[in-house]
Every structure is written in C-alpha cells, then in structure tokens.
Amino acid sequence: MQGYQSPGEMQEHGACRSTLRRREDRGRYTPTGMHNGNAPSDTLESRAAKTALFDALAEMAKAMSTGRRIEIIDLLAQGERSVDTIAAEIGQSLANTSHHLRFLAQAGLVLSRREGTYVYYRLASVEVEELWLALRRTAEAQRADLPRLITAYVGPSDDSQVVDQAELLHRLQHGSVTILDVRPEAEYRAGHIPGARSFPYRQISEELCDLPSDGEIIAYCRGPYCVFAPDVVRFLRSKGIFAKRLRDGFPEWRRAGLPIAFGAETGKIPLDVEHTGMD
C-alpha cells in the first residue's frame, strides 16, 4: 500500500511526471541526466573516452599476442639484452626481432638504449614481469593442454629431483650444497643467487671435471619454462652425480625478495635471512 504523501511531496512528484511527459512528447523517454537508459555518466563524450581507455589496454594485450614477443619478455626478465642476442635466443632474423621489439616498445612494455652501434632492450618495469607471470598462471589454470606442452619441451617432471626456494635457502645457509647457475654467463653477472657458481648450460661437458665428486648439486635457470636446469640434472645423473633442480628460477627467487648477488663474485647468503614468500 502506498503511504501518505504530503501536498508538497505530491507537488514535487507531479513536477517530475510533467518533465517526463514533456520529454516523451519530444519522441523518447530520457529521464534527467541519462542517455538511452544508461548511467548518467555514459554520455556520447564519456563513451568515446571509455573506448579510448579500453583500446589502450588492448594495445598492451595485442603487443603480447605472439609467442616470440612472450619469449622476449621472458628473456628480458633475466636482464638487459642486445638486439643481436635476443634474435639468436628466439631464433629470428634481426629484422623480425627488431619488428617485435618496436611493437613491445610502442605498447610501453620495453625500453631501449643505444651504446655505440648496439641497441639494448630491457623490461620497462617490474609490472611487466608481473604481467607475464599473471599470464603464465592463468594459462596454467585454464588450459588443460598446458602440462602436456610443458612436458614436451622441458621433459617429464620428477618431484624427487626438485627443491623449493625455502629448502634451497636453508641448504645454502648451512653450506651443504653446490648450486649451479646454468644460464649464460651474461645472465649470471646481471644477477644470481648468492653462493651459485656460473656453469653455463652449453659448456656442461667441458666443466664436468670441475664439479665436486661428493655432495649434492642443485641447478637453476630462467624459470619453469626453461630447459637448461632439467637437462643439466638429467645429464649429471646419467654420469652418476646426485643432482636436483630448483622448482622455479632466478626471476622467481628475486620476486620473493630473497638475496641476490651481481657480477663475477659468488656471494654468500646471510644466516639471518628467512623465506617468507611463496614459490
């Protein structure tokens, strides 16, 4: 039942009805402050602004719409690289690589600098790396075929041959492990886990005699989609050397806020560091 309305309220409501009738007389029902039944702010001008905003966001997604550009972002998460190095890593010509890099730069995902005749690229910010991580996690959660694709590239996973960040941190603090950074030496110098030795993947056969004959070895590389550490572990085990690998890689270690070292110095993990993040 409708409640009692005072004469003032009835007059106000009557005025509103009169306004609506006048607008109906002009051909359509458009309450004050609204356009085509949408929210008050959704005018033609704000519609254009909203379109521009979402188109700008889509440009970033479009810039990551090819596998080669995703590879570039994954590579640059390790550190700055020259165009020549990037081209060699992703198996593309210099022309194609430069095209991909320009596209990423226009979207604001990478930055560049020139040194002599060389041009070097890096990720524009840590948020770009986080965007790549979010994409990876979403694909792992939503794509049923991803485990098969990962296994086809990286090889079968054996949890008995994997350690997490917390375990590796503990082992390093107590000096009970030899840890190998099997990425290229340039990536090791750009940043590595303290206590790790540079042991480039492609030099494994040449460096084998330099490894300790006893004790455990743990290898790490660029991350879960990197084949270097899994291949090194399989090779070392085939030679009778007890080896495992870090579940993730150096970028994940860095994102967890754990200590890192730079340059050729091996470095050392402080005893008071605790692992508080998630692998």
C-alpha positions in Angstrom: 0.0 0.0 0.0 1.3 3.4 -0.9 2.0 5.6 2.1 0.6 9.0 2.9 2.1 11.8 0.8 2.0 15.4 1.9 0.8 18.1 -0.5 4.4 19.2 -1.0 5.5 15.7 -2.0 2.6 15.3 -4.4 3.5 18.6 -6.0 7.2 17.5 -6.4 6.2 14.2 -7.9 3.8 15.9 -10.2 6.5 18.1 -11.4 8.7 15.1 -12.2 5.9 13.4 -14.1 5.3 16.6 -16.1 9.0 16.7 -17.0 8.9 13.1 -18.2 5.7 13.7 -20.3 7.4 16.7 -22.0 10.3 14.5 -23.0 8.0 11.7 -24.1 6.3 14.4 -26.3 9.7 15.0 -28.0 9.8 11.4 -29.1 11.5 9.3 -26.4 11.8 8.7 -22.7 15.0 10.1 -21.3 15.0 10.8 -17.6 17.1 13.8 -16.5 20.8 13.1 -16.6 20.5 9.8 -18.5 21.1 8.9 -22.2 19.5 5.9 -23.8 18.7 4.4 -20.4 22.4 4.1 -19.4 24.1 5.5 -16.3 24.3 9.3 -16.1 28.0 9.5 -16.9 27.6 7.4 -20.1 27.2 10.3 -22.5 28.5 10.3 -26.0 31.6 12.0 -24.8 32.3 9.6 -22.0 31.6 6.7 -24.3 34.4 7.9 -26.6 36.7 8.3 -23.5 35.9 4.8 -22.3 36.5 3.3 -25.7 39.9 5.1 -25.9 40.8 3.8 -22.4 40.0 0.1 -23.1 41.6 0.3 -26.6 44.8 1.5 -24.9 44.6 -1.5 -22.5 44.0 -3.8 -25.5 47.1 -2.4 -27.2 49.2 -3.9 -24.4 47.5 -7.3 -24.8 47.9 -7.1 -28.6 51.7 -6.4 -28.1 51.9 -9.8 -26.3 49.8 -11.7 -28.9 52.6 -13.7 -30.4 54.8 -16.4 -28.9 58.0 -14.7 -30.0 57.2 -11.5 -28.1 56.3 -13.5 -25.0 59.7 -15.2 -25.4 61.3 -11.8 -25.5 59.6 -10.7 -22.3 60.6 -14.0 -20.6 64.2 -13.4 -21.7 64.4 -9.8 -20.6 63.1 -10.9 -17.2 66.7 -12.2 -16.8 68.2 -8.8 -17.6 69.1 -6.3 -20.4 69.9 -7.8 -23.9 71.2 -6.5 -27.2 69.0 -7.0 -30.3 71.6 -9.5 -31.7 71.4 -11.6 -28.6 67.6 -11.5 -28.5 67.4 -12.6 -32.1 69.7 -15.5 -31.5 67.8 -16.6 -28.4 64.4 -16.6 -30.1 65.6 -18.0 -33.5 64.5 -15.0 -35.5 66.2 -12.7 -38.0 67.4 -9.3 -36.9 64.7 -7.6 -39.0 61.9 -9.7 -37.4 63.3 -9.3 -33.9 63.5 -5.5 -34.4 59.9 -5.5 -35.5 58.8 -7.4 -32.4 60.8 -5.1 -30.2 59.3 -2.0 -31.7 55.8 -3.3 -31.2 56.6 -4.0 -27.5 58.2 -0.6 -27.1 55.2 1.2 -28.6 53.0 -0.6 -26.1 55.2 0.6 -23.2 56.4 -2.9 -22.3 60.1 -2.5 -23.0 62.7 0.4 -23.0 65.9 0.7 -25.1 69.2 2.4 -25.0 72.0 2.8 -27.6 75.6 2.0 -26.9 77.8 2.6 -30.0 76.3 0.6 -32.8 74.3 -1.7 -30.5 70.8 -1.2 -29.2 69.9 -2.8 -25.8 66.4 -3.6 -24.5 65.1 -4.2 -21.0 61.6 -4.6 -19.4 60.0 -1.2 -18.8 59.2 -2.0 -15.2 58.7 -4.8 -12.7 54.9 -4.6 -13.5 55.7 -6.0 -17.0 57.3 -9.1 -15.4 54.3 -9.4 -13.1 52.0 -9.2 -16.2 54.0 -12.1 -17.8 53.7 -14.1 -14.5 49.9 -13.5 -14.3 49.5 -14.6 -17.9 51.5 -17.8 -17.2 49.5 -18.6 -14.1 46.2 -18.0 -15.9 47.3 -20.3 -18.7 48.3 -23.0 -16.3 45.0 -22.8 -14.5 42.7 -22.6 -17.6 44.4 -24.6 -20.4 44.1 -28.3 -20.0 46.8 -28.9 -22.6 49.5 -26.8 -21.0 51.0 -29.6 -18.8 51.4 -31.7 -22.0 53.1 -28.8 -23.8 55.4 -28.1 -20.9 56.4 -31.7 -20.7 57.0 -31.9 -24.4 59.5 -29.1 -24.2 61.0 -29.3 -20.7 60.8 -33.0 -20.2 59.0 -35.1 -17.6 58.9 -33.7 -14.1 60.1 -35.8 -11.2 59.3 -34.2 -7.8 62.1 -36.2 -6.2 64.6 -34.2 -8.3 63.1 -30.8 -7.4 63.7 -28.5 -4.4 61.7 -25.3 -3.5 63.1 -21.9 -2.5 62.8 -22.5 1.3 64.8 -25.7 1.1 67.5 -24.2 -1.1 67.8 -21.2 1.2 68.3 -23.5 4.2 70.9 -25.6 2.4 72.8 -22.5 1.2 72.9 -21.0 4.7 74.4 -24.2 6.1 76.8 -24.9 3.3 75.5 -28.3 2.4 75.1 -28.0 -1.3 76.8 -26.9 -4.5 74.5 -24.7 -6.5 74.9 -24.1 -10.3 73.6 -21.2 -12.3 73.3 -22.9 -15.7 72.1 -19.7 -17.6 74.6 -17.9 -20.0 77.3 -16.1 -18.1 75.9 -12.7 -19.0 72.7 -13.5 -17.1 74.7 -14.7 -14.1 76.6 -11.4 -14.0 73.4 -9.5 -14.3 72.2 -11.1 -11.1 72.3 -14.6 -9.5 71.6 -16.5 -6.3 74.4 -15.9 -3.8 76.6 -18.9 -3.4 75.9 -20.1 -7.0 78.7 -20.9 -9.5 78.3 -19.9 -13.1 78.0 -23.2 -15.0 76.7 -22.3 -18.5 74.4 -24.9 -20.0 76.3 -25.2 -23.3 79.6 -25.8 -21.5 78.5 -28.6 -19.3 80.7 -31.3 -20.8 83.8 -29.0 -20.6 83.1 -28.1 -17.0 82.1 -31.5 -15.7 85.6 -32.3 -14.2 85.4 -29.1 -12.1 82.4 -30.4 -10.1 82.8 -31.9 -6.6 82.8 -35.7 -6.6 80.7 -35.9 -3.5 77.7 -33.9 -2.0 74.5 -32.8 -3.7 74.3 -30.4 -6.6 71.3 -28.1 -7.3 70.9 -26.4 -10.6 68.7 -23.5 -11.6 68.0 -21.4 -14.7 65.4 -18.9 -16.1 62.2 -20.3 -14.6 59.7 -23.2 -15.0 59.7 -22.9 -18.8 63.5 -23.1 -19.1 65.0 -26.4 -20.3 68.6 -25.7 -19.1 68.3 -26.9 -15.5 66.2 -30.0 -16.2 68.7 -31.1 -19.0 71.7 -30.5 -16.8 70.2 -32.5 -14.0 69.4 -35.4 -16.3 72.9 -35.3 -17.7 74.6 -35.2 -14.3 72.5 -38.1 -13.1 73.4 -40.1 -16.1 77.1 -39.6 -15.0 76.3 -40.9 -11.5 76.3 -37.4 -9.9 73.5 -36.7 -7.4 71.7 -33.6 -8.7 68.4 -31.8 -8.3 67.0 -28.5 -9.7 65.2 -25.5 -8.2 61.4 -25.7 -8.9 61.4 -22.2 -10.4 64.2 -20.0 -11.5 66.2 -16.8 -10.7 63.3 -14.3 -11.5 61.0 -16.1 -9.0 63.8 -16.1 -6.4 64.3 -12.3 -6.9 60.5 -11.6 -6.8 60.3 -13.5 -3.5 62.6 -10.8 -2.0 65.5 -13.2 -1.4 69.1 -12.0 -1.5 70.8 -11.8 -4.9 74.4 -11.2 -6.0 75.9 -9.4 -9.0 79.0 -9.7 -11.2 81.5 -12.4 -11.1 81.5 -12.7 -7.3 79.8 -15.8 -6.0 78.4 -14.1 -2.9 77.0 -15.6 0.3 73.6 -15.9 1.9 73.3 -14.3 5.3 72.3 -16.6 8.1 69.5 -14.3 9.3 67.5 -14.4 6.0 64.2 -16.1 6.2 61.9 -17.3 3.5 58.5 -15.7 4.0 57.1 -15.6 0.4 55.6 -18.3 -1.8 57.5 -20.2 -4.5 
